[in-house]
């Protein structure tokens, strides 16, 4: 499980970059604490989130999402959210480098909070084989 404290400035329009490693067949969980430029919690009250990863977003890419994460606001007032994907889903993702982002929205307001790369490594052992 990864924990990241990110600084987000809605006026700047730029997302925070965070890279991760995902192990095939294992649960993937990333917890984010979002703070504003004054280092106070970015209030996520009334927001919902979405997140996907894909192999490429280059021009001409016919890429489709390799996975859609579950996004949960774990403490809106404290600016905390969790992005996760279960082991059953990570097991089906091919080894390689992917790009992802996390978007939150409330009504007509959309913010791309985080983006980056995810390196997917294949699982070798599994509980069922032991």
C-alpha positions as CSV (number, residue, x, y, z in Angstrom):
1,X,0.0,0.0,0.0
2,X,1.3,3.4,-1.0
3,X,0.6,6.7,0.8
4,X,1.2,10.0,-1.0
5,X,0.6,13.5,0.3
6,X,0.0,15.7,-2.7
7,X,-0.2,19.5,-3.1
8,X,-3.0,20.6,-5.5
9,X,-3.5,24.1,-6.7
10,X,-6.8,24.3,-8.7
11,X,-5.8,27.7,-10.1
12,X,-2.6,26.2,-11.7
13,X,-4.5,23.5,-13.6
14,X,-1.6,21.1,-13.2
15,X,-1.9,17.6,-11.7
16,X,0.6,16.1,-9.2
17,X,2.9,13.4,-10.6
18,X,3.2,10.1,-8.8
19,X,4.6,6.8,-10.1
20,X,3.8,3.3,-8.7
21,X,4.7,-0.3,-9.1
22,X,1.9,-2.9,-9.3
23,X,2.5,-6.6,-8.7
24,X,0.4,-8.9,-10.9
25,X,-2.0,-11.0,-8.7
26,X,-1.7,-8.7,-5.7
27,X,-4.1,-6.1,-4.4
28,X,-3.1,-2.5,-5.4
29,X,-4.0,0.3,-3.0
30,X,-2.8,3.9,-3.2
31,X,-3.9,6.4,-0.5
32,X,-3.8,10.1,-1.3
33,X,-3.9,13.0,1.1
34,X,-4.7,16.1,-0.9
35,X,-3.6,19.5,0.5
36,X,-3.8,23.0,-1.0
37,X,-0.9,25.4,-1.5
38,X,-1.3,26.6,2.1
39,X,-0.8,22.9,3.3
40,X,-4.4,22.6,4.5
41,X,-6.7,19.8,3.5
42,X,-8.4,20.2,0.1
43,X,-12.0,19.6,1.0
44,X,-13.5,16.8,-1.2
45,X,-17.0,17.1,0.2
46,X,-19.5,16.5,-2.7
47,X,-16.8,15.1,-5.0
48,X,-16.7,11.7,-6.6
49,X,-13.6,10.2,-8.2
50,X,-12.6,8.1,-11.2
51,X,-9.3,6.6,-12.3
52,X,-8.1,4.4,-15.2
53,X,-4.8,3.1,-16.6
54,X,-3.9,2.5,-20.2
55,X,-0.8,1.4,-22.1
56,X,-0.5,4.6,-24.1
57,X,-2.1,8.0,-24.7
58,X,0.0,8.9,-27.7
59,X,-1.5,10.5,-30.8
60,X,-3.0,7.8,-33.0
61,X,-3.2,5.4,-30.1
62,X,-6.2,3.0,-30.1
63,X,-5.6,2.4,-26.4
64,X,-8.4,1.4,-24.2
65,X,-8.3,1.3,-20.4
66,X,-6.3,-1.7,-19.2
67,X,-8.0,-1.3,-15.9
68,X,-10.5,0.9,-14.1
69,X,-9.7,1.5,-10.5
70,X,-12.1,1.8,-7.6
71,X,-11.9,5.3,-6.1
72,X,-13.3,6.1,-2.7
73,X,-13.3,9.3,-0.8
74,X,-12.2,8.1,2.6
75,X,-12.3,11.4,4.5
76,X,-13.7,14.3,2.4
77,X,-13.0,17.0,5.0
78,X,-9.4,15.8,5.4
79,X,-8.8,15.6,1.6
80,X,-8.3,11.8,1.7
81,X,-9.1,9.3,-1.1
82,X,-8.1,5.8,-2.0
83,X,-7.5,4.2,-5.4
84,X,-7.5,0.4,-5.5
85,X,-7.6,-2.6,-7.7
86,X,-8.1,-6.2,-6.5
87,X,-5.6,-9.0,-7.1
88,X,-8.0,-10.8,-9.5
89,X,-7.9,-7.7,-11.8
90,X,-4.1,-7.0,-11.4
91,X,-3.4,-10.7,-12.4
92,X,-4.9,-10.1,-15.9
93,X,-2.8,-7.0,-16.7
94,X,0.1,-7.6,-19.0
95,X,3.6,-6.7,-17.8
96,X,4.8,-3.3,-18.8
97,X,4.6,0.5,-18.3
98,X,1.2,2.1,-18.2
99,X,-0.1,5.7,-17.6
100,X,-2.9,6.5,-15.2
101,X,-4.7,9.5,-13.8
102,X,-7.1,10.3,-11.0
103,X,-10.0,12.7,-11.6
104,X,-12.4,14.1,-9.1
105,X,-15.6,15.9,-10.0
106,X,-18.5,17.8,-8.4
107,X,-21.3,19.0,-10.8
108,X,-19.5,20.8,-13.6
109,X,-16.2,21.1,-11.8
110,X,-13.5,18.6,-12.8
111,X,-10.0,18.3,-11.4
112,X,-7.2,16.0,-12.6
113,X,-5.5,15.5,-9.3
114,X,-2.8,13.0,-10.0
115,X,-1.2,11.3,-13.0
116,X,1.9,9.3,-13.7
117,X,3.3,5.9,-14.6
118,X,2.5,2.4,-13.2
119,X,5.1,-0.3,-13.8
120,X,3.3,-3.7,-13.8
121,X,5.5,-6.6,-12.8
122,X,4.2,-10.2,-13.3
123,X,3.3,-12.3,-10.3
124,X,5.3,-15.5,-9.9
125,X,3.7,-17.3,-7.0
126,X,0.1,-17.5,-6.0
127,X,-1.6,-18.7,-2.8
128,X,-3.5,-21.3,-4.8
129,X,-0.2,-22.9,-5.9
130,X,1.2,-23.3,-2.4
